[in-house]
Amino acid sequence: MVSILDDARHRELAGRLEEVRGRIAAACRAADRAEDEVALVVVSKFFGADDVARLVDLGVRDLGENREQEATAKWERWPALLAAEGRAVPADVRLHFVGQLQSKKDGHVARVARVVQSVDRAKIVDRLAAAAQREGRVLGVCVQADLREGLGVAVDPEEDVRGGVGRGDLLALADRVAQAEGLELRGVMTVAPRSVDPAEAFGLLARWHEELLAAHPGATWRSAGMSGDLEQAVAAGATHVRVGSAILGSRPALG
């Protein structure tokens, strides 16, 4: 039986990961930034725990998930898969929850995630804080920004599922996170609207983030950019990019 850490899929992921890391390095050089200023969060949505184990073996330490049930299942399985291969399970692997969080699922997320990047409602702040306290943990939080109003973009119902708050609510929500026991405000996150030049979108996020930093200097994370627009995000000062398909491939067919 071929090991999952020495099979064709492992080699495929290694090559794709090298390509994306090369893109990040080139974008940093173009923006006159140090490469270590940008963290890669690999989003394994719809891919299995075996791929998570492969990614961790390849040195990935920041992994993202969009759905609570999927995140919980993978985080219960991948350490055992790695251990079965005789590999140590790193203690510094972090799960970033990056999808829309349902209020009834916050307890599960607080148990497995170290960071929730997609907080956009006061109710979620309060419930996450309560869950983190029950678990005896401190959970990192990014407030998700919805840039459409600031960019003058018409509302697209398909993008409403992405969530986020506008400029008028961003600072108030950040204040609520900063004051909540069990939570630590890390910064901001966004997804660029499909109909807008990503460079323009990420430039607007940078301005909103600077306003937030004036009130919360420690909230330095700026999570922006995915497979198709990470270069523009790095140029606009992103500290984290969230990449899925460029590393894992096209979304597998759901049975």
Sequence and secondary structure as in RCSB ss.txt:
>XXXX:A:sequence
MVSILDDARHRELAGRLEEVRGRIAAACRAADRAEDEVALVVVSKFFGADDVARLVDLGVRDLGENREQEATAKW
ERWPALLAAEGRAVPADVRLHFVGQLQSKKDGHVARVARVVQSVDRAKIVDRLAAAAQREGRVLGVCVQADLREG
LGVAVDPEEDVRGGVGRGDLLALADRVAQAEGLELRGVMTVAPRSVDPAEAFGLLARWHEELLAAHPGATWRSAG
MSGDLEQAVAAGATHVRVGSAILGSRPALG
>XXXX:A:secstr
   TTSSHHHHHHHHHHHHHHHHHHHHHHHTT  GGGSEEEEE TT  HHHHHHHHHTT  EEEES HHHHHHHH
HHHHHHHHHTT    TT EEEE S   GGGHHHHHHH SEEEEE  HHHHHHHHHHHHHHT  EEEEEEE  HHH
HT    GGGGGG  B HHHHHHHHHHHHHSTTEEEEEEEE   TTS HHHHHHHHHHHHHHHHHH TT  EEE  
 TTTHHHHHHTT SEEEE HHHH S     
